[in-house]
Amino acid sequence: MSEYTGSCLCGAVRFVVTGNFDSFFLCHCHYCQKDTGSAYAANLFSRSATLSWQAGEDAVTSFTLPGTRHSKRFCQHCGSALPGADGDDTLVVPAGSLDSAVTFPPAAHLFTASKAEWDNKLETLPAFETLPTV
C-alpha cells in the first residue's frame, strides 16, 4: 500500500494519504482555471485511499460553488489547495499539495473545450531552471 505525505505552502497543514490513486487528470474547465489561477488543475482521485490530518486540520476550509459540484479545500492562512472528499466520497488530492513524489503521469486532459487560449504548444517555449533575469 502506498503512502503520500503533503502540506500547504505555509506548513500549518500537514497530511498523509494512505492507499492508491485510481486516476490523475489535468482539468481545463473554467472553474479549475479560476480556482488555480492557471491553465488547469492537476488532481489525483481515489475511492479507497484514506486521508489523515497530521497538523492544522482546523486551518482547512472549503468553498463549493453554488449550483455546481465544484468544490475546493484550502489553508485559511496561505490559500494552498488541499485534499478532501467530493460529493460521492471520492478523495480528491491536488497533485501540487503532495510532498511525496508522484511517479506516474496524468492519464488525460479534461474539459479541453474550455482550454485557455494561451495554453498551446507550451513545450516549445524556452525553459529555465530558475527565475530568469527580466
Secondary structure, DSSP 4 states (H G I P E B T S, - for coil): --EEEEE-SSSS-EEEEES--SEEEEE-SHHHHHHHTSS-EEEEEESS-EEEEEE-GGGEEEEE-TTSS-EEEEETTT--EE-EE-TTS-EEEEGGGBSSPP-S---EEE-GGG--TT-SSGGGS---SSPPP-
